Amino acid sequence: MGQNTPSKNNQQLFQAYVSQGAREGGLILTVAACIFLVMALVSHSPQDPGWASTGVNTLPQNYGGRAGAWFADILLYFFGYVAYLFPILIAYRACVLFRHRKHSEGFHWPMFCIRVFGFVLTAMGATGLLAIYSIAGMDNVSGGVIGVELSNALLKSFNLLGSTLLLVSMLLFGLTIFTGLSWLGLMDRTGVLTIRLYEFIRALLVRLWDRYQDKRAYKKEQHSLAKAKQRPEKPTINERNSRVAEPSETVGISAIKSVVEKVVSVKDKLK
């Protein structure tokens, strides 16, 4: 028993080491594949030698070199503009691997096959829709060879509305399987975010309105104070009486002085 326990522990440590290395290696390879596809698709040129044409340039101008030119030409020939969706889906899987990098689960082949099946359904639905409808001025071959053949087969059997319904269902179902996305959960999260956004905007508008009302009241108060300072003050009743009494007092004093002067002059004459 004592000898089996260390061997089991070593085996578990080895398995954990291998699984961790496989997850991190898969993450690195997924990120590298995503970057390579973006480089190849963005710099694709019909003049480069590729799978569908020999091209004019002897040296490919593609950022991925000759291999990048071939990959881009093959993807655009068969899938059309849906090929630009592939790096996004691969980047999503890379994010999922990075988020679950600490989990000790091993590789699950049935789940991997289901993910691949979802990827295929997504590509078929998107290429068929692009082949049927001219979106944003695209031509009828924007869905590639696969999209053209699939849309022609569906239009013969289901007409336009039926083909559209079937292709949209394939696209949404494929995205659900490949990404593990729950549309009901997405609707719930969207509703919660909408309510939070509404409450935030409402609170912001209320704060702005209160601030506007405060500024308006402050300006009115300052304007009334400025008018009060510029307006002349009215004299009080005492001031009016004093101003009216001053001329009468001066007249009485001058009359007394004149009487005194006359009395003095009479006394001088009598002497």
C-alpha positions in Angstrom: 0.0 0.0 0.0 2.8 2.4 0.9 4.4 1.8 -2.5 1.2 2.3 -4.5 0.4 5.7 -3.0 3.6 7.5 -4.2 3.1 6.0 -7.7 -0.5 7.1 -7.8 0.5 10.6 -6.7 3.3 10.7 -9.3 0.8 9.6 -12.0 -1.7 12.2 -11.0 1.0 14.9 -11.0 2.1 13.8 -14.4 -1.4 13.8 -15.8 -2.0 17.3 -14.3 1.2 18.5 -15.9 0.4 17.1 -19.3 -3.2 18.5 -19.2 -2.0 21.9 -18.2 0.7 21.9 -20.9 -1.9 20.8 -23.5 -4.3 23.5 -22.5 -1.7 26.2 -22.6 -0.3 24.9 -25.8 -3.7 24.8 -27.3 -4.3 28.4 -26.2 -1.0 29.5 -27.8 -1.8 27.7 -31.1 -5.3 29.1 -31.2 -4.1 32.6 -30.7 -1.3 32.1 -33.3 -3.9 30.7 -35.8 -6.2 33.6 -35.2 -3.4 36.2 -35.8 -2.2 34.3 -38.9 -5.7 34.2 -40.5 -6.2 37.9 -39.8 -2.9 38.7 -41.5 -3.6 36.5 -44.5 -7.2 37.7 -45.0 -6.5 41.4 -44.6 -3.5 41.4 -47.0 -5.1 39.1 -49.6 -4.6 40.2 -53.1 -5.8 38.5 -56.3 -2.4 39.2 -57.9 -0.7 36.9 -55.5 -0.3 33.3 -56.6 -2.9 31.2 -54.8 -5.2 28.2 -55.1 -7.6 29.6 -57.6 -5.2 31.7 -59.7 -1.6 31.8 -60.6 -1.4 35.6 -60.0 1.0 38.2 -61.4 3.4 38.7 -58.5 6.3 36.3 -58.4 6.7 37.2 -54.8 3.5 37.2 -52.8 2.7 40.5 -51.0 0.6 38.7 -48.4 1.7 39.2 -44.8 1.5 35.4 -44.4 3.7 34.7 -47.4 2.9 32.1 -49.9 1.1 29.9 -47.4 -1.0 32.9 -46.2 -1.9 33.7 -49.8 -3.0 30.1 -50.4 -5.1 29.9 -47.2 -6.8 33.3 -47.9 -7.5 32.3 -51.4 -9.0 29.0 -50.4 -11.2 30.5 -47.6 -12.5 33.3 -49.8 -13.1 31.0 -52.7 -15.2 28.5 -50.8 -16.7 30.7 -48.0 -16.6 34.2 -49.4 -16.7 37.0 -46.9 -17.7 34.6 -44.2 -14.0 33.7 -44.0 -13.5 37.0 -42.0 -15.8 35.5 -39.4 -13.4 32.6 -38.7 -10.8 34.6 -36.8 -13.5 36.0 -34.6 -14.8 32.5 -33.7 -11.3 31.2 -33.1 -10.5 34.2 -30.9 -13.6 33.4 -28.9 -12.5 29.8 -28.4 -9.1 31.2 -27.3 -10.8 33.4 -24.7 -12.8 30.3 -23.4 -9.5 28.3 -23.1 -7.9 31.2 -21.2 -10.8 31.5 -18.9 -10.8 27.8 -18.1 -7.1 27.4 -18.0 -7.0 26.3 -14.3 -9.6 23.6 -14.7 -8.2 20.1 -14.6 -10.6 18.5 -17.1 -9.1 16.4 -19.9 -9.8 16.6 -23.6 -13.4 15.5 -24.4 -13.7 14.2 -27.9 -17.5 14.2 -28.1 -17.7 17.9 -27.0 -15.0 18.7 -29.6 -17.0 17.0 -32.3 -20.1 19.0 -31.3 -18.2 22.2 -31.4 -16.9 21.4 -34.9 -20.5 20.6 -36.0 -21.7 23.9 -34.6 -18.9 25.7 -36.5 -19.9 24.0 -39.8 -23.6 24.9 -39.3 -22.6 28.6 -38.6 -20.5 28.7 -41.7 -23.2 27.2 -43.9 -25.9 29.4 -42.6 -23.8 32.6 -43.0 -22.6 31.7 -46.5 -26.1 30.8 -47.7 -27.6 34.1 -46.4 -24.8 36.1 -48.0 -25.3 34.3 -51.3 -29.1 34.9 -51.3 -29.1 38.5 -50.2 -26.9 41.3 -51.5 -25.9 43.0 -48.2 -24.2 46.4 -48.2 -23.7 46.3 -52.0 -22.0 42.9 -52.0 -22.2 40.7 -55.1 -24.0 37.4 -55.3 -20.7 35.4 -54.8 -20.0 37.0 -51.5 -21.0 33.7 -49.9 -18.4 31.8 -51.8 -18.9 28.6 -53.8 -20.4 26.8 -50.8 -22.9 29.6 -50.3 -24.0 29.7 -53.9 -24.5 25.9 -54.2 -26.3 25.7 -50.9 -28.6 28.7 -51.6 -29.4 27.3 -55.1 -30.4 24.0 -53.6 -32.5 25.5 -50.9 -34.3 28.0 -53.3 -35.4 25.1 -55.5 -37.0 23.3 -52.6 -38.1 26.0 -50.1 -38.3 29.2 -52.1 -37.0 32.5 -50.7 -38.8 32.7 -47.4 -38.4 29.1 -46.5 -34.7 29.2 -47.4 -34.2 32.3 -45.3 -35.9 30.8 -42.3 -33.8 27.6 -42.6 -30.5 29.4 -43.0 -31.2 31.8 -40.1 -32.1 28.8 -37.9 -28.8 27.0 -39.0 -26.8 30.1 -38.2 -28.3 30.6 -34.7 -28.2 27.0 -33.9 -24.6 26.7 -35.0 -23.6 29.7 -32.9 -25.4 28.2 -29.9 -23.6 24.9 -30.2 -20.2 26.3 -31.0 -20.1 29.1 -28.4 -22.4 27.5 -25.8 -24.4 30.7 -25.8 -27.9 30.7 -24.3 -30.2 33.1 -26.1 -32.6 33.3 -23.2 -29.8 34.2 -20.9 -28.6 36.7 -23.4 -32.1 38.3 -23.5 -32.2 38.4 -19.7 -28.8 40.1 -19.4 -29.7 42.5 -22.2 -32.9 43.4 -20.3 -31.0 43.9 -17.0 -28.4 46.1 -18.8 -31.2 48.1 -20.5 -32.9 48.8 -17.1 -29.6 49.8 -15.5 -28.8 52.1 -18.4 -32.3 53.7 -18.2 -31.9 54.2 -14.4 -28.4 55.7 -14.9 -29.6 58.1 -17.6 -32.7 59.1 -15.5 -30.6 59.8 -12.4 -28.1 61.8 -14.6 -30.9 63.9 -16.1 -32.4 64.5 -12.6 -29.0 65.7 -11.3 -28.5 68.0 -14.3 -32.0 69.4 -13.9 -31.5 70.1 -10.2 -28.2 71.7 -10.9 -29.8 73.9 -13.5 -32.6 75.0 -11.1 -30.0 75.8 -8.4 -28.0 77.9 -10.8 -31.1 79.7 -12.0 -32.3 80.5 -8.5 -28.8 81.7 -7.6 -28.7 84.0 -10.7 -32.1 85.4 -9.8 -31.0 86.2 -6.2 -27.8 87.9 -7.4 -29.8 89.9 -9.9 -32.3 91.1 -7.3 -29.4 92.1 -4.9 -27.8 94.1 -7.7 -31.0 95.9 -8.4 -31.5 96.7 -4.7 -28.0 98.3 -4.5 -28.6 100.5 -7.5 -32.1 101.8 -6.3 -31.9 105.2 -4.3 -33.1 105.0 -0.7 -36.3 106.9 0.3 -36.0 109.4 3.1 -37.7 108.6 6.4 -40.4 110.8 8.2 -37.9 112.3 10.7 -35.5 113.3 7.9 -38.4 114.9 6.0 -39.5 116.9 9.2 -35.9 118.0 9.8 -35.5 119.1 6.2 -38.8 121.1 6.4 -38.0 122.6 9.8 -34.6 124.0 8.9 -35.9 127.0 6.7 -38.4 128.2 9.4 -35.7 128.2 12.1 -33.4 130.3 10.0 -36.2 132.8 9.4 -37.0 133.2 13.1 -33.4 133.8 14.1 -33.0 136.5 11.5 -36.2 138.2 12.7 -35.0 138.2 16.3 -31.7 139.7 15.3 -33.4 142.5 13.4 -35.6 143.4 16.4 -32.6 143.4 18.7 -30.7 145.7 16.3 -33.7 148.1 16.2 -34.0 148.2 20.1 -30.2 149.0 20.3 -30.5 151.8 17.7 -33.5 153.4 19.7 -31.5 153.3 22.9 -28.6 155.0 21.2 -30.9 157.8 20.0 -32.4 158.4 23.4 -29.0 158.9 24.9 
